[in-house]
Amino acid sequence: MQLAIAEDSAILRLTLAELLEGRGHRVVLAVASAQELLEQIPSVEVDVVIMDVRMPPTFTNEGIIAALALRESKPDVGVLVFSQYVETTYATQLFSGQPGGVGYLLKDRVAEVSQFVNALERIHAGETVLDPQVVFQLIGASSQRSEVDSLTPREREVLDLMAQGRSNGAICDALHVSLGTVEKYISAIFSKLQLAPTDGDHRRVLAVLKYLGV
């Protein structure tokens, strides 16, 4: 993959670049601010951008606002928000647009380099990757829960794992049930969330969005 990094910590920025290039990827852009990223990214070919939330000059929400702008201007570029903080308002907007190829991980909860690289690969493949704690906080920020409230506790477990980007096979392993059982739960979830099969919409992603209240 060709990657861009927007991270104000010079040590973390350089460490990420070295780790990723050491695993065969190419870091084509590494900058210290969201503004630099938006100014320079049109001149490079990028598959996925890694960016913090709180960046110069105010260290509030510059990064995630830039992620929204990037998704609008370059929808084919994946975005991984990699931060210590969950910014619920703008994160909700980020995942309510085109959630495929978007991720949000918390820095202190990524224990393995392989886990981080796997997340980038999944985002590049068009998947949605969410840390469970991000899922929890986004759910807590949502007020429209009627359809989700109709789910059974087991269906909510399945949907929570779907929101974390787990495959059906991974859900089987986590819940110790068969693939057929997981498929039945997912079918019930789609039905209760009123997600009819269509050619244009990805029901799995739409179910997760409803779960997050976006």
C-alpha positions as CSV (number, residue, x, y, z in Angstrom):
1,M,0.0,0.0,0.0
2,Q,0.9,3.6,-0.5
3,L,0.3,5.5,2.8
4,A,0.1,9.0,4.2
5,I,0.6,9.9,7.9
6,A,-0.7,13.0,9.6
7,E,0.6,13.0,13.2
8,D,1.9,16.0,15.2
9,S,4.2,13.8,17.3
10,A,7.4,13.6,15.4
11,I,8.5,10.4,17.3
12,L,5.2,8.6,16.6
13,R,5.2,9.8,13.0
14,L,8.7,8.5,12.2
15,T,8.1,5.3,14.1
16,L,4.9,4.5,12.2
17,A,6.7,5.3,8.9
18,E,9.6,3.0,9.8
19,L,7.4,0.1,10.9
20,L,5.2,0.3,7.8
21,E,8.1,0.6,5.4
22,G,9.8,-2.3,7.1
23,R,6.7,-4.4,6.2
24,G,6.9,-3.6,2.6
25,H,4.6,-0.6,2.4
26,R,5.5,2.9,1.1
27,V,4.9,6.0,3.1
28,V,4.6,8.7,0.4
29,L,3.6,11.6,2.8
30,A,4.3,12.2,6.5
31,V,3.2,15.6,7.9
32,A,2.6,17.2,11.3
33,S,-0.7,18.9,10.7
34,A,-4.1,18.3,9.0
35,Q,-3.6,21.4,6.9
36,E,-0.3,20.1,5.5
37,L,-2.0,16.9,4.6
38,L,-4.9,18.5,2.7
39,E,-2.4,20.8,0.9
40,Q,0.0,18.0,-0.2
41,I,-2.2,15.0,-0.7
42,P,-3.5,16.1,-4.2
43,S,0.1,15.6,-5.5
44,V,0.6,12.0,-4.4
45,E,-1.1,8.7,-5.0
46,V,-2.3,7.3,-1.6
47,D,-4.3,4.2,-0.7
48,V,-4.9,4.9,3.0
49,V,-4.3,7.9,5.2
50,I,-3.5,7.5,8.9
51,M,-4.4,10.6,11.0
52,D,-4.8,11.8,14.6
53,V,-7.8,13.7,15.8
54,R,-6.2,16.5,17.8
55,M,-3.7,18.3,15.7
56,P,-2.2,21.9,15.4
57,P,-3.1,24.7,15.7
58,T,-5.8,24.2,18.4
59,F,-5.4,20.5,19.1
60,T,-9.1,19.9,19.2
61,N,-10.6,18.2,16.2
62,E,-8.5,19.3,13.2
63,G,-7.7,15.8,12.2
64,I,-11.1,14.3,12.0
65,I,-12.5,17.4,10.2
66,A,-9.7,16.9,7.7
67,A,-10.7,13.2,7.4
68,L,-14.3,14.4,6.5
69,A,-12.9,16.8,3.9
70,L,-10.6,14.0,2.5
71,R,-13.5,11.5,2.2
72,E,-15.5,14.1,0.2
73,S,-12.6,15.1,-2.1
74,K,-11.0,11.6,-2.5
75,P,-13.7,9.0,-1.6
76,D,-11.5,6.2,-2.9
77,V,-8.8,6.9,-0.4
78,G,-9.1,4.9,2.9
79,V,-8.9,6.7,6.2
80,L,-7.8,5.4,9.5
81,V,-8.3,7.7,12.5
82,F,-5.7,6.7,15.0
83,S,-6.0,8.7,18.3
84,Q,-6.2,8.6,22.0
85,Y,-9.6,10.2,21.9
86,V,-13.1,9.4,20.6
87,E,-14.6,12.5,18.9
88,T,-18.3,11.3,18.7
89,T,-19.8,14.2,16.7
90,Y,-17.5,14.2,13.7
91,A,-16.9,10.4,13.9
92,T,-20.7,10.0,13.5
93,Q,-20.5,12.1,10.4
94,L,-17.5,10.2,9.1
95,F,-19.2,6.9,9.3
96,S,-22.6,8.1,8.1
97,G,-21.2,9.1,4.7
98,Q,-19.4,6.2,2.9
99,P,-18.3,4.0,5.8
100,G,-16.5,1.5,3.6
101,G,-12.7,2.1,3.8
102,V,-12.9,3.9,7.1
103,G,-11.5,3.0,10.5
104,Y,-11.1,4.4,14.0
105,L,-8.6,2.8,16.4
106,L,-7.4,4.0,19.8
107,K,-3.6,4.3,20.2
108,D,-3.4,2.7,23.7
109,R,-5.5,-0.3,22.6
110,V,-3.4,-1.4,19.7
111,A,-1.1,-4.0,21.2
112,E,0.5,-5.6,18.1
113,V,2.0,-4.1,14.9
114,S,0.3,-6.9,13.0
115,Q,-3.1,-5.8,14.3
116,F,-2.4,-2.3,13.1
117,V,-1.2,-3.4,9.7
118,N,-4.2,-5.8,9.3
119,A,-6.6,-2.8,10.0
120,L,-4.9,-0.8,7.2
121,E,-5.2,-3.7,4.8
122,R,-8.9,-4.2,5.6
123,I,-9.6,-0.5,5.2
124,H,-7.7,-0.6,1.8
125,A,-10.0,-3.5,0.9
126,G,-13.1,-1.3,1.6
127,E,-14.0,-2.6,5.1
128,T,-15.0,-0.7,8.1
129,V,-12.7,-1.1,11.2
130,L,-13.8,0.1,14.6
131,D,-12.3,-0.4,18.1
132,P,-14.9,-1.8,20.5
133,Q,-14.5,1.2,22.8
134,V,-15.2,3.5,19.8
135,V,-18.3,1.5,19.1
136,F,-19.4,1.8,22.8
137,Q,-19.0,5.6,22.8
138,L,-20.7,6.1,19.5
139,I,-23.7,4.1,20.7
140,G,-23.8,6.1,23.9
141,A,-23.9,9.3,21.8
142,S,-27.0,8.0,19.9
143,S,-30.5,8.8,21.0
144,Q,-32.5,6.9,18.3
145,R,-32.5,3.3,19.5
146,S,-36.0,1.9,18.8
147,E,-35.1,-0.6,16.0
148,V,-31.9,-1.7,17.7
149,D,-33.8,-2.1,21.0
150,S,-36.0,-4.8,19.3
151,L,-32.9,-7.0,19.0
152,T,-32.4,-9.9,21.4
153,P,-29.2,-9.8,23.6
154,R,-27.6,-12.5,21.3
155,E,-28.5,-10.5,18.2
156,R,-26.9,-7.4,19.8
157,E,-23.8,-9.4,20.5
158,V,-23.6,-10.4,16.9
159,L,-24.2,-6.9,15.7
160,D,-21.6,-5.5,18.1
161,L,-19.0,-7.9,16.6
162,M,-20.1,-6.9,13.1
163,A,-19.5,-3.3,14.1
164,Q,-16.0,-4.2,15.1
165,G,-15.5,-5.5,11.5
166,R,-15.5,-9.2,12.4
167,S,-16.3,-11.7,9.6
168,N,-19.0,-14.4,10.0
169,G,-16.2,-16.9,10.7
170,A,-14.7,-14.7,13.4
171,I,-18.1,-14.2,15.0
172,C,-18.5,-18.0,15.1
173,D,-15.2,-18.3,17.0
174,A,-16.1,-15.5,19.4
175,L,-19.5,-16.8,20.3
176,H,-18.7,-20.6,19.9
177,V,-21.6,-21.2,17.5
178,S,-21.9,-22.6,14.0
179,L,-21.7,-20.6,10.8
180,G,-25.4,-21.4,10.1
181,T,-26.4,-20.0,13.5
182,V,-24.5,-16.8,12.9
183,E,-26.2,-16.4,9.4
184,K,-29.6,-16.9,11.1
185,Y,-28.8,-14.2,13.6
186,I,-27.7,-11.8,10.9
187,S,-30.8,-12.5,8.8
188,A,-32.9,-11.7,11.9
189,I,-31.0,-8.5,12.5
190,F,-31.5,-7.4,8.9
191,S,-35.2,-8.1,9.2
192,K,-35.7,-6.2,12.5
193,L,-33.7,-3.3,11.3
194,Q,-35.9,-3.2,8.1
195,L,-32.9,-3.7,5.7
196,A,-34.3,-5.4,2.6
197,P,-31.9,-6.8,0.1
198,T,-30.9,-4.3,-2.6
199,D,-28.2,-4.2,-5.3
200,G,-26.8,-0.8,-4.3
201,D,-26.6,-1.0,-0.5
202,H,-24.4,-3.1,1.6
203,R,-26.8,-4.4,4.4
204,R,-24.0,-5.3,6.8
205,V,-22.7,-1.7,6.7
206,L,-26.2,-0.3,7.0
207,A,-26.9,-2.5,10.0
208,V,-23.8,-1.2,11.7
209,L,-24.7,2.4,11.0
210,K,-28.1,1.9,12.5
211,Y,-26.5,0.2,15.5
212,L,-24.2,3.3,15.9
213,G,-27.2,5.6,15.4
214,V,-25.7,7.4,12.4
